[in-house]
């Protein structure tokens, strides 16, 4: 009996070892899935390879950035697998299926989001038919320029065929770390727009945000005012280049970029025109409150819940502005966030720990960018803008609502005595200027079109009339 028991234990040990080896072997490969991040569907790719007998991990979020982030070696316990990615404060915990083809669990990054990863031979390509492909009938060159304060930014200038000097446009991206193409959900709107304009005789400079892709500096420490410095440096670079017409250089800004254009135009005489694509006309706090309510509504949140969430957000923002010491303000924010956390259903598997919830929310609320954006009102700078302005907004934009913002933009520009203001409300276009049903950010990745033809026509017609005229 004793001999058989020892043999049984030995066999169990061998079986456990073989199981662990099988799980480890099964993990090698490419894993693909989609996660819902606050209403936006993002593709997630986990690449696992074996190097010198050890597993190596790279996490990719191709809809946000082309860069990959190294992860820690997977921790394996039976069929349970945990992968940490310290560079982005994320981890994935899931169960490997018996056939070794799926991992089902949660992606944790300040909260838990359901995520199922499937083993694939290659990452499925998104269909983006508008993304420009060579050969191009124009010149394209890499460039760098230094912003005020020192960071060297990297970008691309596209230059029309023929003889200059050419009118030129600088493309300024929306909020969040964006590369020169404004890559989002597989879409490259700035690549599409640069190609469209350059084929029509306009030189275009687009650049990586500071601290992003090839540009130097710190993105996390910057506010809208540092980003305005960057855009101003881009304007001055082109104005000093004899290939470009110094009297016809302007800024095309999308979302936060539409906020930056008027800041630069108000202080930089070299700016000859502005295009505001979903540019704000009211304070950041007003935008954020309405944005959250409208997105919640199309997501199925009840009116009562929306009102309660709005009231809580107003209290949190008031706490950030309150008089007193910074420690006192943070204490008020902590108390309010704890109240929010207690309102999350304890049975919800996506509910994070209180400490994790407070950490991620405070990182957002207390960031230099958020606090500056929250209180910034664009109207004073808009009242200084007298150059031609094209105001573009989609009627299904839930992030920068046309009815909230366009009237205030126009009113401020009229106060400046600006008589060269063109406004286009583009029917059924969302915040990314795609034709959409509801404007819900969850639709962005599902729509194949990057920039709707009605937007490109509006920009092209305006440029023909206002920018592409001979210099007097």
QUIMOLIN-V994591 format. One record per backbone hydrogen bond with DSSP energy under -0.5 kcal/mol. NH is the residue of the N-H (numbers start at 1). CO is the residue of the C=O. If there is no record, write none. Layout:
# QUIMOLIN-V994591
((NH	CO) (NH	CO))
This chain:
# QUIMOLIN-V994591
((5	1) (6	2) (7	3) (8	4) (9	5) (10	6) (11	7) (12	8) (13	9) (14	10) (15	11) (16	12) (17	13) (18	14) (19	15) (20	16) (21	17) (22	18) (23	19) (24	20) (25	21) (26	22) (27	23) (28	24) (28	25) (29	48) (30	120) (31	46) (32	118) (33	44) (35	42) (37	35) (37	40) (38	36) (40	37) (41	39) (42	35) (42	40) (44	33) (45	60) (46	31) (47	45) (47	58) (48	29) (48	46) (49	56) (51	49) (51	54) (54	51) (56	49) (57	71) (58	47) (59	69) (60	45) (61	67) (64	61) (65	61) (69	59) (71	57) (72	84) (75	82) (76	74) (77	80) (80	77) (81	94) (82	75) (83	92) (85	90) (87	70) (88	85) (89	86) (90	85) (91	108) (92	83) (93	106) (94	81) (95	104) (96	79) (97	102) (100	97) (103	117) (104	95) (105	103) (105	115) (106	93) (107	113) (108	91) (108	106) (109	107) (109	111) (112	350) (113	107) (113	111) (115	105) (117	103) (117	115) (118	32) (119	101) (120	30) (128	126) (131	128) (139	159) (141	157) (143	155) (145	153) (147	151) (150	147) (153	145) (153	151) (155	143) (156	206) (157	141) (158	204) (159	139) (166	243) (167	201) (168	248) (169	203) (170	250) (171	205) (172	170) (172	252) (178	176) (182	179) (184	187) (185	63) (187	184) (189	182) (190	181) (191	181) (191	188) (192	188) (193	189) (194	190) (195	191) (196	192) (197	193) (198	194) (199	195) (200	197) (201	198) (202	197) (203	167) (204	158) (205	169) (206	156) (206	204) (207	171) (208	154) (209	178) (211	216) (212	209) (215	212) (216	152) (219	217) (222	219) (226	223) (227	223) (228	224) (229	225) (230	226) (231	227) (232	228) (233	229) (234	230) (235	231) (236	232) (237	233) (238	234) (239	235) (240	236) (241	238) (242	240) (244	241) (245	166) (246	244) (248	245) (250	168) (251	273) (252	170) (253	251) (253	275) (254	172) (255	277) (257	254) (258	255) (259	255) (259	256) (260	256) (261	257) (262	258) (263	259) (264	260) (265	261) (266	262) (267	263) (267	264) (268	264) (269	267) (271	268) (272	249) (272	270) (273	249) (274	388) (275	251) (276	390) (277	253) (277	275) (278	276) (278	392) (284	373) (284	376) (285	374) (287	283) (288	284) (289	285) (290	286) (291	287) (292	288) (293	289) (294	290) (295	291) (296	292) (297	293) (298	294) (299	295) (300	297) (301	296) (306	302) (307	303) (308	304) (309	305) (310	306) (311	307) (312	308) (313	309) (314	310) (315	311) (316	312) (317	313) (318	314) (319	315) (320	316) (321	317) (322	318) (329	325) (330	326) (331	327) (332	328) (333	329) (334	330) (335	331) (336	332) (337	333) (338	334) (339	335) (340	336) (341	337) (342	338) (343	339) (343	340) (344	341) (348	345) (349	347) (351	348) (357	353) (358	354) (359	355) (360	356) (361	357) (362	358) (363	359) (364	360) (365	361) (366	362) (367	364) (371	367) (372	368) (373	369) (374	370) (375	371) (376	372) (378	376) (380	377) (382	378) (383	379) (384	381) (385	382) (386	384) (388	272) (389	420) (390	274) (391	389) (391	422) (392	276) (392	390) (393	424) (395	426) (396	429) (397	394) (398	396) (398	439) (405	401) (406	402) (409	405) (410	406) (411	407) (412	408) (413	409) (414	410) (415	411) (416	412) (417	414) (418	413) (419	417) (422	389) (422	420) (424	391) (426	393) (426	424) (427	425) (429	426) (430	434) (433	430) (436	428) (443	440) (444	441) (446	443) (447	443) (447	444) (452	433) (455	452) (456	452) (457	453) (458	454) (459	455) (460	456) (461	457) (462	458) (463	459) (464	460) (465	461) (466	462) (467	462) (467	463) (468	463))
